Amino acid sequence: MNITSNWRNRGLSITMRTKRQERKYNLKKRYGISLEEYENLLEEQQFKCKICGTTEAGNRHGTMVVDHHHESGQVRGLLCHNCNVMLGHAKDNVLTLSGAIDYLRAS
């Protein structure tokens, strides 16, 4: 039995197999975590964004984004697209984010 028919027997198309393999490769290369570790994080977070609590990923892939400390590489959690972009625009600066909270509370 070749690999393709083996995957088909498990109900996965070639496209799904390729996407899963690519996802595994990217997680390991970019963040140093396995697909299983990603799935465990997702389960620990109850399939929700660690900041806002949504279950909607908000990106074209439909997956939560791995958030990590850009200097140490340490994975902090899984976020929806919007929360990840918010942190990126604030450059992970706590003072900027605190200022934004103060601004919103005052209005």
N, C-alpha and C positions, 0 to 999 in steps of 0.2 A: 504494500500500500504506500503510495507516495504522500508527501506532505500535504498537497492540495486536497486530496480526497480525505485525508485524516481530519483536516480542518473542516471540510464540508460535513463530515459525519458529526462533528460537534456543533453544527448549525452556524458556523461562521463563514462568511464569504471571504474571498481573497482580499477584497477591499477592507473589510473589518479586520482581518488578520494583519494586513499591512499597517493600518492605522494603530492597532494595538502594539505592534512591534515598534513603530515610530515613537509612540507615546512612552513606552518603556525606555527606549534609547534616550529620548530627550530628558526625561525625569532624572535618569542616572547622570547624564552628561552635565546638565545645567544645575541640578540641585543636590546631586549625590544620593538620591533616594530611589528605591525600587518602586515599581507599580504597586506592589503589595503594601509598602509603607505609605504611599499616597492613599490607597484605599482604606488603610487603617486610620489615617488622619481624618479622612472624610467621615468615617464611621464614628470616631471619637467626637467629632464636631456635630454629630447627628445630621450630617449632610447639609449643614448650614454654613454660611459665611461667618467667619470668626468675629467680624466687626458688627455687621448689621443684622445678621441672623436670617437673611433670605435663603431660600433653597434654589433660587434662580441664578444660574451662573452668569447670565447676561453677556455671553460672548458667542461667537459663531461655532465654537467647538462644543458648547454645552457642558464644559468642565470648569470646576473651580480652579482658580489660579494659585500657584504655589508662591506664597509671600516669603521672602528671605531677607536677612540683613545683608546689605550690599557689600559691607567690608568683611564681615566674618564668614558669610555664606550660610550661616545658621538659618534653618527653616523655622519660621515663626508660626505658620499656619496656612490655612486655605481660605482664600477670599473670593468674593464675587468680582466681576470685572470692574464695576463702579467703585468699590472700596479700594481695589488695587490701584486704579487710576488716581483716586483722591490722594492716596499716600504718595504716589509718584509725583503728582503735581506739587505737593507740599514738601517734596524731597525728604520724606520721613522725618521732618523737623517738628519736634514736639511743641516748640513755641509757636510755630505757624498754626498747627492744628489747635492749640489752646486758644490762640487769638481768634480763629474761626469759630470756635465754640462760644467764646465770650461775645463775639459779634452777633451770632444767631440768637443767643439768650437775650441780648439787649434789644432786639428788634421785635 
